[in-house]
């Protein structure tokens, strides 16, 4: 009987360890800086613990079919707003944010 209990506990623990972590959406901003050739990618870890966070931003530029995109990822302390990275346009002026999202996983 004891070995069955140990096996079922081990199976439960293995199931918990193999469950993938769920990413949660968090506040972010992708801001074109003065001069329109660099963007700042900011986000806030609104979770109640330190987390691994990722932000993606894509912009339009003055040149057709040039839509620079950046994906930034790094650990962020709980409740902190941080600049994740900066994106340069490659010489073209950025016009507006096309799309973006951010998520953190504990």
DOSEVEX-935941 format. One record per residue: residue in three letters; x, y, z of N, C-alpha, C in turn; residue number from 1. Coordinates in nm, 4 decimals. Example, Ala and Ser with C-alpha at 12.3 -4.5 7.8 and 13.67 -1.06 7.14 Angstrom:
// residues 2
REC drenke   n.east  n.north     n.up  ca.east ca.north    ca.up   c.east  c.north     c.up sepa
REC    ALA   1.3190  -0.5690   0.7800   1.2300  -0.4500   0.7800   1.3200  -0.3300   0.7800    1
REC    SER   1.2850  -0.2250   0.7080   1.3670  -0.1060   0.7140   1.2900   0.0030   0.7870    2
END
This chain:
// residues 106
REC drenke   n.east  n.north     n.up  ca.east ca.north    ca.up   c.east  c.north     c.up sepa
REC    UNK   0.0822  -0.1188   0.0000   0.0000   0.0000   0.0000   0.0868   0.1253   0.0000    1
REC    UNK   0.1980   0.1246   0.0743   0.2866   0.2398   0.0838   0.3508   0.2746  -0.0498    2
REC    UNK   0.3848   0.1727  -0.1289   0.4481   0.2001  -0.2580   0.3478   0.2609  -0.3566    3
REC    UNK   0.2210   0.2211  -0.3466   0.1193   0.2813  -0.4339   0.1015   0.4293  -0.4023    4
REC    UNK   0.0996   0.4627  -0.2752   0.0858   0.6019  -0.2337   0.2061   0.6833  -0.2830    5
REC    UNK   0.3240   0.6275  -0.2693   0.4453   0.6961  -0.3154   0.4412   0.7170  -0.4665    6
REC    UNK   0.3955   0.6169  -0.5404   0.3873   0.6268  -0.6864   0.2847   0.7317  -0.7263    7
REC    UNK   0.1681   0.7338  -0.6601   0.0668   0.8330  -0.6962   0.1132   0.9741  -0.6603    8
REC    UNK   0.1846   0.9887  -0.5504   0.2400   1.1211  -0.5159   0.3431   1.1647  -0.6189    9
REC    UNK   0.4256   1.0726  -0.6615   0.5266   1.1025  -0.7625   0.4600   1.1418  -0.8943   10
REC    UNK   0.3539   1.0720  -0.9328   0.2809   1.1050  -1.0563   0.2188   1.2435  -1.0465   11
REC    UNK   0.1618   1.2765  -0.9303   0.1038   1.4093  -0.9097   0.2105   1.5169  -0.9202   12
REC    UNK   0.3246   1.4947  -0.8562   0.4341   1.5918  -0.8616   0.4848   1.6080  -1.0046   13
REC    UNK   0.4991   1.4981  -1.0780   0.5445   1.5059  -1.2176   0.4455   1.5845  -1.3013   14
REC    UNK   0.3159   1.5645  -1.2781   0.2140   1.6404  -1.3506   0.2217   1.7877  -1.3206   15
REC    UNK   0.2452   1.8240  -1.1956   0.2560   1.9653  -1.1591   0.3799   2.0287  -1.2197   16
REC    UNK   0.4898   1.9549  -1.2217   0.6139   2.0088  -1.2757   0.6085   2.0220  -1.4272   17
REC    UNK   0.5311   1.9373  -1.4937   0.5270   1.9432  -1.6391   0.4199   2.0398  -1.6903   18
REC    UNK   0.3384   2.0955  -1.6015   0.2366   2.1912  -1.6429   0.3053   2.3195  -1.6892   19
REC    UNK   0.2797   2.3640  -1.8110   0.3461   2.4845  -1.8594   0.2992   2.6090  -1.7836   20
REC    UNK   0.3905   2.7025  -1.7657   0.3562   2.8289  -1.7006   0.2689   2.9105  -1.7948   21
REC    UNK   0.1742   2.9809  -1.7395   0.0837   3.0626  -1.8198   0.1368   3.2060  -1.8265   22
REC    UNK   0.1460   3.2600  -1.9444   0.1872   3.3988  -1.9626   0.0656   3.4886  -1.9433   23
REC    UNK   0.0888   3.6023  -1.8805  -0.0186   3.6984  -1.8586   0.0149   3.8291  -1.9273   24
REC    UNK  -0.0850   3.8914  -1.9886  -0.0660   4.0221  -2.0523  -0.0335   4.1259  -1.9458   25
REC    UNK   0.0538   4.2178  -1.9797   0.0949   4.3237  -1.8874   0.0984   4.4570  -1.9619   26
REC    UNK   0.0932   4.5695  -1.8876   0.0978   4.7014  -1.9517   0.2321   4.7264  -2.0213   27
REC    UNK   0.2269   4.7905  -2.1367   0.3483   4.8232  -2.2108   0.3263   4.9492  -2.2929   28
REC    UNK   0.4370   5.0059  -2.3411   0.4281   5.1165  -2.4358   0.5450   5.1076  -2.5333   29
REC    UNK   0.5169   5.1385  -2.6579   0.6160   5.1427  -2.7644   0.6108   5.2862  -2.8163   30
REC    UNK   0.7079   5.3669  -2.7776   0.7023   5.5105  -2.8026   0.8112   5.5537  -2.9003   31
REC    UNK   0.7708   5.6240  -3.0049   0.8663   5.6814  -3.0996   0.9272   5.8053  -3.0344   32
REC    UNK   1.0585   5.8084  -3.0248   1.1282   5.9196  -2.9600   1.1463   6.0365  -3.0572   33
REC    UNK   1.1724   6.1581  -3.0049   1.1947   6.2744  -3.0918   1.3002   6.2434  -3.1985   34
REC    UNK   1.2751   6.2861  -3.3205   1.3620   6.2558  -3.4336   1.3073   6.1404  -3.5163   35
REC    UNK   1.2192   6.0590  -3.4575   1.1459   5.9509  -3.5237   1.2340   5.8400  -3.5817   36
REC    UNK   1.3587   5.8268  -3.5336   1.4441   5.7192  -3.5825   1.4702   5.6124  -3.4772   37
REC    UNK   1.4231   5.6360  -3.3533   1.4421   5.5411  -3.2436   1.3113   5.5302  -3.1656   38
REC    UNK   1.2801   5.4075  -3.1235   1.1631   5.3853  -3.0384   1.2088   5.3233  -2.9072   39
REC    UNK   1.1424   5.3608  -2.8003   1.1676   5.3053  -2.6679   1.0567   5.2062  -2.6354   40
REC    UNK   1.0957   5.0885  -2.5889   1.0009   4.9828  -2.5550   0.9991   4.9671  -2.4031   41
REC    UNK   0.8870   5.0041  -2.3420   0.8719   5.0019  -2.1962   0.7640   4.9008  -2.1582   42
REC    UNK   0.7749   4.8438  -2.0374   0.6682   4.7576  -1.9866   0.6742   4.7562  -1.8349   43
REC    UNK   0.5608   4.7185  -1.7762   0.5491   4.7078  -1.6313   0.5118   4.5651  -1.5952   44
REC    UNK   0.5877   4.5069  -1.5040   0.5524   4.3748  -1.4522   0.4470   4.3957  -1.3447   45
REC    UNK   0.3216   4.3759  -1.3802   0.2118   4.3969  -1.2872   0.1787   4.2707  -1.2065   46
REC    UNK   0.2581   4.1658  -1.2230   0.2354   4.0431  -1.1472   0.2872   4.0601  -1.0047   47
REC    UNK   0.2477   3.9696  -0.9161   0.2872   3.9823  -0.7766   0.4197   3.9145  -0.7445   48
REC    UNK   0.5020   3.8910  -0.8448   0.6342   3.8325  -0.8245   0.7244   3.8619  -0.9426   49
REC    UNK   0.8536   3.8375  -0.9254   0.9477   3.8548  -1.0351   0.9065   3.7642  -1.1502   50
REC    UNK   0.9314   3.8088  -1.2732   0.8849   3.7326  -1.3883   0.9780   3.7490  -1.5071   51
REC    UNK   0.9674   3.6556  -1.5990   1.0348   3.6647  -1.7279   0.9361   3.7314  -1.8230   52
REC    UNK   0.9759   3.8442  -1.8807   0.8820   3.9239  -1.9600   0.9315   3.9414  -2.1030   53
REC    UNK   0.8346   3.9609  -2.1930   0.8645   3.9795  -2.3345   0.7699   4.0849  -2.3921   54
REC    UNK   0.8259   4.1741  -2.4732   0.7470   4.2768  -2.5413   0.7798   4.2715  -2.6898   55
REC    UNK   0.6778   4.2855  -2.7734   0.6956   4.2937  -2.9179   0.6310   4.4218  -2.9672   56
REC    UNK   0.7038   4.4981  -3.0500   0.6514   4.6214  -3.1098   0.6898   4.6227  -3.2576   57
REC    UNK   0.5943   4.6671  -3.3400   0.6219   4.6843  -3.4829   0.5682   4.8201  -3.5257   58
REC    UNK   0.6483   4.8919  -3.6049   0.6168   5.0280  -3.6472   0.6111   5.0386  -3.7986   59
REC    UNK   0.5361   5.1359  -3.8461   0.5427   5.1726  -3.9875   0.6454   5.2840  -4.0001   60
REC    UNK   0.7018   5.2968  -4.1201   0.7968   5.4045  -4.1475   0.7506   5.4794  -4.2727   61
REC    UNK   0.8265   5.5806  -4.3087   0.7948   5.6584  -4.4282   0.8235   5.5803  -4.5566   62
REC    UNK   0.8972   5.4703  -4.5455   0.9294   5.3893  -4.6629   0.8330   5.2709  -4.6716   63
REC    UNK   0.7725   5.2503  -4.7883   0.6774   5.1416  -4.8098   0.7405   5.0063  -4.7766   64
REC    UNK   0.6664   4.9225  -4.7059   0.7065   4.7858  -4.6717   0.8279   4.7783  -4.5799   65
REC    UNK   0.8601   4.8857  -4.5122   0.9650   4.8825  -4.4100   0.8963   4.8993  -4.2757   66
REC    UNK   0.8726   4.7880  -4.2071   0.8031   4.7885  -4.0791   0.8924   4.7246  -3.9734   67
REC    UNK   0.9861   4.8020  -3.9177   1.0770   4.7441  -3.8190   1.0011   4.6880  -3.6990   68
REC    UNK   1.0481   4.5725  -3.6544   0.9875   4.5052  -3.5399   1.0976   4.4643  -3.4441   69
REC    UNK   1.0669   4.4652  -3.3154   1.1624   4.4207  -3.2154   1.0903   4.3358  -3.1124   70
REC    UNK   1.1595   4.2355  -3.0645   1.1112   4.1520  -2.9550   1.2166   4.1605  -2.8453   71
REC    UNK   1.1764   4.2090  -2.7290   1.2671   4.2239  -2.6158   1.2241   4.1279  -2.5066   72
REC    UNK   1.3192   4.0614  -2.4429   1.2862   3.9696  -2.3345   1.3928   3.9790  -2.2267   73
REC    UNK   1.3476   3.9823  -2.1014   1.4396   3.9785  -1.9885   1.3611   3.9654  -1.8588   74
REC    UNK   1.4285   3.9300  -1.7493   1.3597   3.9232  -1.6211   1.3271   4.0636  -1.5706   75
REC    UNK   1.2094   4.0783  -1.5095   1.1658   4.2087  -1.4577   1.1131   4.1895  -1.3152   76
REC    UNK   1.1607   4.2719  -1.2202   1.1118   4.2612  -1.0828   0.9626   4.2946  -1.0731   77
REC    UNK   0.8973   4.2378  -0.9749   0.7537   4.2607  -0.9518   0.7256   4.4094  -0.9337   78
REC    UNK   0.6202   4.4574  -1.0006   0.5737   4.5945  -0.9841   0.6614   4.7015  -1.0449   79
REC    UNK   0.7616   4.6649  -1.1209   0.8546   4.7637  -1.1772   0.8237   4.7942  -1.3227   80
REC    UNK   0.8403   4.9220  -1.3601   0.8355   4.9619  -1.5004   0.9795   4.9734  -1.5467   81
REC    UNK   1.0117   4.9109  -1.6591   1.1489   4.9132  -1.7102   1.1486   4.9384  -1.8606   82
REC    UNK   1.2588   4.9949  -1.9079   1.2797   5.0029  -2.0522   1.3398   4.8691  -2.0928   83
REC    UNK   1.2693   4.7982  -2.1757   1.3139   4.6658  -2.2184   1.4240   4.6748  -2.3231   84
REC    UNK   1.4108   4.7699  -2.4170   1.5088   4.7855  -2.5230   1.4733   4.9090  -2.6048   85
REC    UNK   1.5559   4.9354  -2.7046   1.5301   5.0417  -2.8023   1.5440   4.9841  -2.9422   86
REC    UNK   1.4668   5.0395  -3.0336   1.4666   4.9941  -3.1726   1.5037   5.1114  -3.2617   87
REC    UNK   1.5992   5.0900  -3.3518   1.6313   5.1933  -3.4507   1.5596   5.1602  -3.5806   88
REC    UNK   1.5267   5.2616  -3.6545   1.4463   5.2446  -3.7758   1.5274   5.2052  -3.8981   89
REC    UNK   1.6564   5.2110  -3.8915   1.7384   5.1796  -4.0080   1.7512   5.2971  -4.1033   90
REC    UNK   1.7310   5.4179  -4.0520   1.7464   5.5374  -4.1332   1.6174   5.6001  -4.1802   91
REC    UNK   1.5083   5.5275  -4.1760   1.3785   5.5831  -4.2148   1.3098   5.6406  -4.0911   92
REC    UNK   1.2230   5.7360  -4.1123   1.1463   5.7934  -4.0016   1.0314   5.6997  -3.9654   93
REC    UNK   1.0166   5.6730  -3.8359   0.9019   5.5945  -3.7898   0.7790   5.6835  -3.7894   94
REC    UNK   0.6637   5.6243  -3.8261   0.5395   5.6997  -3.8350   0.4465   5.6660  -3.7189   95
REC    UNK   0.4186   5.5354  -3.7014   0.3273   5.4974  -3.5937   0.3468   5.3511  -3.5556   96
REC    UNK   0.2943   5.3166  -3.4393   0.2941   5.1781  -3.3932   0.1883   5.1012  -3.4707   97
REC    UNK   0.2259   4.9897  -3.5320   0.1320   4.9051  -3.6049   0.0694   4.8026  -3.5111   98
REC    UNK   0.1544   4.7365  -3.4336   0.1049   4.6385  -3.3388   0.2064   4.6194  -3.2270   99
REC    UNK   0.1571   4.5689  -3.1162   0.2447   4.5401  -3.0039   0.1718   4.4602  -2.8981  100
REC    UNK   0.2491   4.3877  -2.8190   0.1935   4.3157  -2.7056   0.3056   4.2853  -2.6078  101
REC    UNK   0.2673   4.2565  -2.4844   0.3634   4.2228  -2.3805   0.3034   4.1179  -2.2892  102
REC    UNK   0.3892   4.0306  -2.2389   0.3449   3.9293  -2.1467   0.4583   3.8907  -2.0514  103
REC    UNK   0.4193   3.8455  -1.9343   0.5163   3.8002  -1.8345   0.4755   3.6615  -1.7856  104
REC    UNK   0.5759   3.5823  -1.7512   0.5545   3.4492  -1.6977   0.6353   3.4370  -1.5700  105
REC    UNK   0.5704   3.3913  -1.4644   0.6415   3.3710  -1.3369   0.7282   3.2488  -1.3440  106
END
